[in-house]
Amino acid sequence: MTSPAKALLWALLATTIAGRGEAADAAPPRSAIEILWTEHGIPHVTAADYHGLGLGYGYAVAQDRLCAIADHYITLRGERSRWYGADGKAMAGFVPTTNLNADLFFRVQLSGDVLRLAASRLRPDTRALVRGYAAGINRYVSEMPAAQRRTLCEGKPVPTVTEDDILRAELAIGITKKAFHVALYAMSSASAWKSKTADGNADTDAAVRAALATYNDLVKGQGSNAWAYGGDVVPNGGAIVVANPHSPWMYRHWHSFHVTHLTIPGEIDVAGAAFSGLPVPMIGFNDHVAWGLTSAHSWYMLQVMDVQESGTRPTYVMDGKRKPLALRRMEIEALEQDGTLSTRTFEVPFSELGPVYRLPALPSQGRPAGWYAVTAPSDANARALDQFLAAGRAGNVGELVKAIENNRGRGVHVIAGDRHGDIALVEAGPVLDLSDARLAECRYPDPSAAFYVLDGSKRACAAQQRDGTPSLAPSARYPGAVTRRIIQSTNNSYKHSVYGRAMPEYPVLFGDEDPFVPTSTSGSFGDRGRDRNMRIVMSTRRMGEISADGVVTPAEAMEVMFDNRNFAAEEWLDQILGVCAPAALSPEAARGCAALAAWDRKNNSESRGALLFHQLWLRIARMDAVVPPRNPDDLTVKEPLSITAENRAGVLAAIEDTVKELETLGFAVDTPWERAFFADTPGGRIPLHGGSMRQGVLNAMDVLPLTKEGFPGVAAGAAYLHRVRWENGELIADVLLAYGQTGEPASRDREEQVRLFSGKQLYRMPFGKQALSEARIVRRVSLAADGKEAR
C-alpha cells in the first residue's frame, strides 16, 4: 500500500464511523436525552433508559477524551501494528513493549471467545448501557463536518466503537498483572519450538529492567486513599466519605478518570468518576450513599507447565499424561516502512489451562524460568460494570455491600458510608478459590519461587473450573466490616482497615503482602499479616489525632488528605540528623544537615528542605538493613532506623552526595518544594504539593526523576477527590478532578482544577433537581430519538 493509499484508508476509517456504528446498534426509538454541562466540564446526563443514558454519556465523554479512548481501543483490539508498525511502542497494561508483542498479547487474552463469555454474564441493563455508550461516541463523531473528521486526533485512526471495545476496556484491567509477566514474551512464546530460545535471566536484561521499572513507577506509585467516618464520630450522624484515588497525570493514559452525573428518573441517580472509555462511575455517590476505593492485589497464579518442545508438535504433562499443545494460528497485520501492509503469522500454544508462555527467570520476583499458564481471578469477568451500576442504585450501605458482593468484578477495596451514619469495608474483587494449605501443597518445588508459583502439571492445583474459567472463593469467605466509627484504606490489606481494631486473619490471597517475596522452603507464609505500607501507619496516626476528642469534622477529614505530613521525616529524620554530630563536616554535609534540621517535615509547596529530603530518601531506601523492612503488627509502635557504627558514614555520605546532586542541577539545599514541583499551564506555572508514597505522604504525588528544570511530571498522583457528607438530611458533595476533564495541557479546565488542587480546595458539585436548577449551566444539548441534535 502506498503512503497516499494509507492516508486515504485512515480518512475513510474516520468518515465511516457513523453509519457502521448505528447499523451495529439498531434499537427502537427512545425519548430525548438531555446533557447539561456545569462548571469544570461536568456532564449531567438524563435519559429514559440505560441505552439512552449510555448514549448521552458516550456523546459527552467523546468531546473530552475521544483521541485517548480511540487509541486505547485500538491497542486492546490488537491493531497497533496495523496502524503504527510492528516495532512501535505500546503499553500492555503498565508494561511498555513493542506493538507486535502487545497486539499478540491482547488478541490472545481478549479473544472473541472471552468477549462472548464476558458479555453473556452481564445484566441486560448493563449491556444496554454499554451499547448506548458505544453509539454515543460514534454519534458525536458522525455529526462532525467531514473535514473535521479527517483531521481528528492528528490523523491517527478513530475506529467505529462497538460493545466489544468497552468490554475489552473492562477486561483489560483484570489482566494488568498478567501483562507484567507475559506481555514481553508473547511473540517469542508463539515460536519457541521453531527457534530455540535461551532461558536467560530477565533481571540482567536491560530492556526488561527498563520495562519493569516503568511498571513499578506507574503501579507502585499509585497510592490511593479512602476514608469513611461514621455516625458515632460525625456530629450530625451522617457519614463523611473521602475518596482520593491516584492515577498517572498523563492526559491520554487509559487509567485517567473522567467525572459525570447519570440519571434515569426513578431508577438511578449517581455521580462520580469513571475510567476513560468505561460507561459508569467506579467511585461515586448518590443521594443516599457514597464510596471510595483503593486497589487490591487480586492475586493471579503462575502455573509452571512441563512442556516438551518437540518440533512442531509440542506437548505438556497433566496428571502424569503427556498431551499435545494446541497451536492456534493468529495473523496480525503490520504497517511496513514503505506504507504497505504485511501479515505476521503466529502459532500460539494452548493447554487445558489456557495459553502458555515461555518465560525467562526473574529471580527478583520469585519466578523461575519455564513454561507458564497464568490464571487471573478476573479472567473473562467484566462484572465490574454490573458491580458499579448496582452500587449507584444502592439506598444505604447494606444495599451497596450486597451490590458489590453479588457482582464481584474489580480488584479493589471499597470504603462506603451513608446518610444514616453506617460505614463499611467490602472487597470488590474476585479471589481464586485456593486455601493456604492448597497453595503450600501445590507450590512449585523450587525454594526461589514466590508463593503464587504453582505446579501446573497437577489438575488439582489449577485454580480453574473445567470450562477454563477461574474457580472463585464463595462470598462467605471474604473479609468485610460494618461499623459507625472509622474505616481507612491506603492500598493496605483488610487487616488494619477498621481503625482501632485488627480484623481476624483470612487466607493469604485476601491480603496485600509484597507479592514478590519467595516463600520459605517449608512452604509457610511467614510475616504474611504485615505489609510494607508507611501510609497506613501515617493514616492510623492521623485517625488517632483527629478522633481524640470523639468528633471528626469535615475540615479535619480534609486536613488528613492535604496536610502533606511526611511520615519518614516525622519518624526518622532526627535519627538521620544524628550523623551530623561530628565537628568536621564537609561544607556540603553541613549545608545539608542545616537545611534538613530547619525543614517543617511536610511536602507543602512552600516547604524548604522537602526537595533535599526527597532526593536523600532515594539513597537511604537503597541502603541495606537501614529502613525497617516491614510495618509493625501494632501500627502505633515506633520502629527506629538501623543506623549503626558500620553504616553511619554511609548515611552521612548520602547527605553530602544529595547536596552535590542538587547544587549541580542548580538547586539550593533549602529550595522550596514548589521550585521543583509544579505544573506548567497557559496561565503560568502553578505550584504543586504532596510527596512520595514511599515516604508515607498520604497526599501521594510520585514524580518522575529530577532534572535541572524540576520534576518533569507526575508518574501517579491525586486524581479524582471527593468529600461527601450529609447535613440536615441534605447531600453535600465537594469534588475535584485534579488534572481536569480533558487533561489536555493547554486546556482552561485543566488549569482551573490544577489551581484548585494547588490551593487545597474542592468545589461544590450540583446534584439533584434543586441544585441543578440553581447551577450555572455552561452548555445544554438534547439528543432526539431520531439521532438528531436539538440545541
PyMOL commands that set and color helices and strands:
alter all, ss='L'
color gray80, all
select helices_A, chain A and resi 3-15+17-24+39-41+50-77+80-84+99-109+112-120+124-142+146-150+152-155+163-174+176-189+202-204+206-219+363-365+384-392+397-405+436-442+459-461+475-477+494-496+508-510+534-546+554-562+567-580+587-598+610-620+648-665+673-676+693-695+748-758+769-774
alter helices_A, ss='H'
color red, helices_A
select strands_A, chain A and resi 33-38+42-46+89-92+95-98+225-229+240-244+246-247+257-264+268-275+283-285+289-295+301-305+307-308+315-318+321-324+326-335+341-351+354-359+370-375+412-418+423-427+453-455+480-483+486-489+678-681+684-687+702-703+714-718+720-727+730-737+763-764+777-783+789-790
alter strands_A, ss='S'
color yellow, strands_A
deselect
rebuild
show_as cartoon
